[in-house]
Amino acid sequence: MKHPDDDNELFNRLEAEMATDPAGEVVDLDKARSARTESADRAPDASPDSEPDRSADAKPSESADPGKGESDDSAPTLVDRPTPTQSGPGLIDRIRDSKRLDVLPAWVKSGPEFADAMRWLAGHVWHTIAFHAVRVPFLYVPKLIWRSPRGLANTLTRVGRWAVDAEGEPLRQAEARRENSELYLKLSRQRDRRVRLRMLLTILGALAALVMGLFLVYGAEPRTQVIAATLSVLTLGWLGAPADAPLATRAVIKTEVQKLTSDIVVKAMASIGIGQIASAVAKGQDGIKFVAPITREGPGWRADIDLPLGVTVADVADRRARLASGLRRPLGCVWPDADPNEHEGRLILWVGDRDLSKTGLVKWPLANARKHDIFKRIPFGIDPRGRAQSVPMIQHNILIGSLPGQGKTASVRVLACGAAMDPSVELWLHENKGTGDLDSLECVSHRFVSGIDDDSIKYAADSLKLLREEVMRRAAAIKKLPRDLCPDKRITRQIADKRSLKLWPLVGVFDECQNLFAHPKYGKQAGDDAEFIIKLGRALGVILVLATQRPDKDSLPTGISGNVSIRFALKVAGQVENDMILGTSAYKNGVRATSFRPEIDAGNGYLAGATALPVVVRTAYLDDHATHAIAQRAYALRKAEGTLSGHALGEDPEAVTGPSYDLLADVAAVVPPSEERVWNERIAARLAELRPEVYGGWKGENVTSALKPHGIKTRDVAGTTDDGTRTTRRGIVRADLTKTIAERDEKRGAA
C-alpha cells in the first residue's frame, strides 16, 4: 500500500525542480508515481529513522512569501485533473441537424420508377382480366352447370332447416339433458312461434316461385326464358361449389417473401462473425442502430443502419454470403452498400424479393430509339433495386474486365451501339478475338478489324498510333479556338457540330485488348500509345473503351489501368484482377467482383466511376439481331448527314486518317546538318513555319511526344538563347534522327 508521505515527498521534489526552471513543466502524476514506485522497489528498504517529517512536508506552500505568488506560478499542472466540459447542442440545433424523411416515396418522385410501377400495375390488371376471360366459357360455365343440381339440393336443405328452426335444436336438446324443464319449455314455445311464421313464409315463397316458373315456361318470351334459366343454373352452380374447390383459379400466384424486420436484421448481423456486433447483441446492448424505419424501396426492403464504433460497411460487405445466410435469402438478394452522404459506419442494407440473376434479360432503353446524343449518358443497365444506370462517355475512358463468358463483350456492344446512334461520332472498332461479335457495326465504322492474327493485331496497334497523332493535332487545333467558343479548352456539342473543325467525338473500342498489349512485337508501343491517349485525349473528344479477360500487368499495363476513369468488373478470379480493373484497394473496401457466381451472375458487375460510389449493375443485353437493327438505323443517320467515312465507305483508312506528312522528314528538313544538337522548342517553331496547318501551336513537349514512338529520345542539350544567355534545355541529336530515318527506309525497302 502506498504511504501517504510518498506523495508529499514527490510534490517537494517536483517543486524544487520547477524552481530551477521558471518556465514550468507539465507533469503526469500517474507516470511519476509509477516511476517512484519502481525506484523504491529497486532500492534497499529504508529505516524508520530516515522517514521524513510529516508535519514539515504537509503544507509546503505555507512558508512561501504570499507576495511573490510562488505558490501559484510554480505549482505543477496536473494533466489528469478533470476539466469542465460544455453542454451539447441545444434542442433547436438538434432539430435543425436532424434528417427529414421524404414526404413521398422515392419511386413516386422518380419518373422512370413511377412509370415502371404503373406499367407493372397495368400489366397485372390486364393479365388477370385476360386469364379469367379465357376460362369463363371453357371452364367456369361448365363447372357451374355441373354443380347446379348440388346447388339446388343445398338450397332446399337450407330452406327446410330454416323453416323448422333446425339451428336451435342442439340448444333445446342440451337443456333437456340438463333437466331444466323451465328453460326447455321456454325454448320450445319460442321455436313453435318461429316455425309457424317461417312455414308460412316458406309456403308463400314456394307458391311465388311456382307461379314465376309457370309464367316463365308458358308465358314469357324465349329470350326471357333463356336469361332466367341461365341465371338460375349459374346461381345454383355457385351455391353448389364445395368449400375446398373454388370455382376460379388464381391468375397470379403470390410469392411469399418474409418481411424484413429489425429483429431479423439484428440476428443476421450478429451471425456474420464481426465481434463488435456479436458482443453488443449478446450483452443486450444496441449492437446496431436503425436510423430510419425499415421501408419498401422498389422490389425489396431498405434498412438504414449505424454500425458499432470501428465497424465499416466494407467489413459487412466482406461477409455478404454470411449475411445472406442469416437473412435466409439468396445471395443475389442481399446488397449492403455505403451511404456517400454519411460516415463510414452508415450501412444501407437492401434485401430484394428475388435474386438479381433471375431478373432475366434487361431491355436496353435505346433499342428502338432513332437517335442519341453521346454528350448525354448512355443507358447501361439496372441496379439490384431496378433503377436505371447509365454511363457518361465524353471526357471519360472505360475499362471492362471479367473472366470469359461473363458478359464482357455484351457490355462493350451496348456502349458501341450507344456511340453509333450519334451520327457525329467516329467509330474505330477492333475486335481482337475473331468471333465477329461486333461485325454488325462494321457498316458505320471508320476503322474496323476482327481477328486475332498478327495482321489484325498490327492494324489495332496502328490505330493507337494514329489516335496518338490525332490527339496531338486536336490539342493544337483547340488552342487556336476563340475563348468564347471554347472557354474550357475541351470538346463540346457546339464544337463537335462544326464539321469544319474536325473535332467530332472519336470512340476507339478495343475488345480483348490483352491480345494487343501482350503481343511481343506490337504490345509495348501500343501500351505507350494507349496510355498517352488516355491521359491527354479525355478533353479532346478521343475516348477509349478497353475490354480484357486477362487483367494482369503484362496484358493490361498499369499506366492504362491506373488512369481510366470508368471501370466495370464482372466476375473475376481473385483480388489482384479485381484491383487491376476497379482500382487499388477496391477489394479491401468491399468492392469485390470475385463474389459473383460463374454463369449464374453473368451480366452482373461492379460499375465504378459513373456514380458517386461503386454500384452493382446488371447490363442490358443486345443480341445480334437487335445490334444489326441499331447499326442499320445508325448507317441511315450517317448517310443522311454525310458523316460516313473510312471503312464504312470502302476507303483505305490509312489514306484517309493517316498523316499526309512525314514527321521525321519534316524534322530533318528544319534541322540542317550544321546543327548537331538542337532544342525541341526551336524544332517546334520551325515546324510551325514549315506546315502551320499541321504543326501550328506546337511546343517543345509536343515534339518530344511525337518523336518518342519513333525511338528518338530527348536529352539535355547546351545552347545559347536569343539574348545570348548560355543554358541547357531538352533537345535531340541530329545523328539519332538520321539513323532512325535510315533504318525506317531500309525496312520499307526490304518489305
Summary of the structure (lengths in Angstrom):
residues: 751
radius of gyration: 43.2
end to end distance: 97.9
largest distance: 142.9
contacts: 2185
relative contact order: 0.06
helix: 51%
strand: 13%
